Amino acid sequence: MLRAAAVLSVLLLMPEASGAGPSDGIAFPGADGFGAVATGWKGGEIHRVSSLADDGPGSLRTCAASSGQPRICVFSVSGTIELRGPIKLPSNIYVAGQTAPGDGIQLRLVGGKHGPLILKNVNDVVVRHLKVRPGPSPTPSPSVDAITVENGQRIYLGNLSMAFATDETFNVHVSGATAADITLADSILAYSLDRSNHPKGRHSKGALICSTENVNNGCGRISLHRNLFAHHRDRQPDVKGTSIGPVEVINNVFYNPVSQFGEFYDLIGDAKIAYLGNVALSGPNTIRKTPEAVQVFEWEDAFQVELLAEDNIATSAQGCRVRQMRVLDPIAQQQQVAAPGWQTNIVARPAAQTLSDVLAIAGDQIPGRRAPDALDQRVVSDVRNCGGAIINEVTQVGGWPSIASADPASQTDSDGDGFPDLWEAGQNGLDPNEANDPWEANPQTGLSHVETWLAALAGDGS
């Protein structure tokens, strides 16, 4: 089932990662970047999301109302959850979108003035394989991101499909505290809405890393890697930082900004930024005087940007009008550190492979099991063919995709231990008619049963 045999054969070669705390290593097989240490959910209970309702029994919101007690949210339904307000995730939680049948789970905003998912003052959070596509709030708002992290630590966000935000698509914010040890990987950030209902007017933005308010802020040890950014006016990405650690921008694809790609600032502290193996592609909306892939702004005398930049590509997307582009602007060139610089948390792959690698894996897709939906397919086609444009309304790209469901029988859990019967029937040490301990070691992999299951569903290591 679900390529389980193939994935398990790979898991057999991986070191044991079971247990119940941050000391146990990484969040899941293959997790990388600074956020890979998000393990505080281990040892927790399995809670089944069986309803697409905004609230109530079996809802995602109810699963998230745990007050920090370790838990895993698994899904026995697929479809779109229409949210009347944001879901504020607690500490020590794994939202496992890979467990959803069919085409997975899509989050859409129909009420409130904030984005669908907020991670504020929390730690040890993993969110994987969701489609997070808010759309405009019912009334004007400056705060509709797809995902907002504020003062969060030990957070891993992976294989997400984010679109239709009216502020940044992704934001790491810090307010008199620390934001650190965060990974955003293998995700699509696309089609943020420009002339929508943000109070500032045009506001199609990609990612804002280390925005701040108040004082005594620490922000760093953040990894952005293997992501696809497409169709944002700017902030691809906008990065600040402090001396607590670097921000790594590695092996990403940035396509079709209007005015700017990467903007790196010294506004809140000494920022160390690694920019390695990335591909910046101008597109149909990019201004004639094409910006450099990286622009550094040295505005504070007390601070500076240190830039480690190697093996990046800046060019026009295939089929687009050929532009003359540079990777670094003059200030960025001045702020480069001497080779070899510092050791990064992630080993960069060659930039020549980045485009094909990212287009093959980014977004809520699981090879052999869950194909990219119509919106993600559209984004990838845009990048390949110099297509698409900055949009103002969701209807310009066909609206929210319909999310297909699957046979409910495939999710039957007769003994109520969290595992579907079909999975248990094929596993040594599990019985579909007897509740099993999900944290007992799986004899085939050395991981716990639940970690083995989650990894196999996500295709980790395959």
C-alpha positions, 0 to 999 in steps of 0.5 A: 500500500502507498509504495510502503514496501519501497519506502520501508526498504529505504527506512531500514537503512536509516538511523533510529529516530523514535522517542519522545523529545527534542534530544531524539534527533530529527523530526522525520527521515530526511528532515533538514535545515534548522527546523529539523530539530522539531521533535517535541510532538514525539510520544504524543497521542494520535488525533483523527481529523474526520470532519471538514467543519471549521470547528467541533468534533473531529475538526482540525481546529479541535485537534489543534486545541491541545494546550501544548500536549504532544499530539499528531493530527492525522486525517481520514477525510479530504477536501476543503476546510473553510475557516471562519478565523485562523487556526492557532497551532500549539506547541508539540504538534505534527499536522500530518497532511500526508495522511489525508486520502484523495487529493489531501486538505485545502485550507480556505479563509471565509471569515476573520482578518488573519491567515489560516495558520498562525504559529505564535509563541510556540515550539516543536511544530511540524506541518506537512502536505497541506494546501494553504490558500486563504484568499482575501478576508471579508473586510480589508486586512493587512494580516492575511498571510498563508502562514505566519510564524511569530516568536516560534522555535523548532518549526518544520514546514514542508511540502506545502502549497501556499497561494492567494495571500493578500499580505506576505505568503509566508512570514517569520515575525519576532516581537520582543522575543526569538524566532529561530530553528525554522525550516520552510522546504519543498513548498510552492509560494505562488499567486499572492493577490496584488490589487486585493483588499490590503490597506496599502493597495498593491501588495503581492508579496512572497516571503518576509523573514524576520519582520519585527516589532518591540525590542530585544529581538533575536531572529535567525537559524532559518532555512528556506530551501527547495521552494518555488516562488512564482508571481509575486510583486517582490519579497522573493525573499525579503530577509533580515536577521540578528547575530543568533545565527544565519538565514539560509536561502538554498536551492530555491526557484524565484520566478516572475517578480515585478520589481525585485527578487531578494532584498537583504537588510541590516535593519535589526542586527548583523545578518548572515545570509547564505544564498546558494544554488538558487535560480532567479528567472525573470518573467512576463511581469518583470520590469524592463530594468531587470533587478539583480537576484540579490539586493543588499541594503546597508542602512544601519551604521551599527550593523552589517550584512554578511553574504555567502553567495555561490553558484547561483543562476540569474536569467530569463525563463525559457520562452521569455524575452531575454534579459541581462541579469546579475546575481548580486547588486554592487552592495551585495558584491561588497558584502560577500564573505571570503571563500569558503565562508561558514559551514551551512546547515544544508549542503547545496546542490548544484544550481544547474539541477535546481530548476528540475529538482524543485519543479519535480518535488515542490508543493503538496505532492507525493510521487506515486500517490498524490499528484499536484492539483490543478493550481500547482500544475498551472504554476509549474507550467508557468515556470516552464513556459514563461506563462502566468501573471501577477493576479488580483483575484482568485478567479483569474486562475480558475479559483480554488481547485476541487479536492477529490476524496477517496474511498472511506473504507481505506481509512477504516480504523477498527481498533481505534489506535490511529492506524487504518486497518489496511496499513496495520494488516501489512505490518509486522507487530500490528493487528487491525483488530487490536489497539497497538502502542503507536510508539512501540518500535517497528521491527522493520525500521527501528522507528516507532510504528507511527513514525514509520507510517508517517514516513511511508505516507509522505514518501520520506527517503524514497 
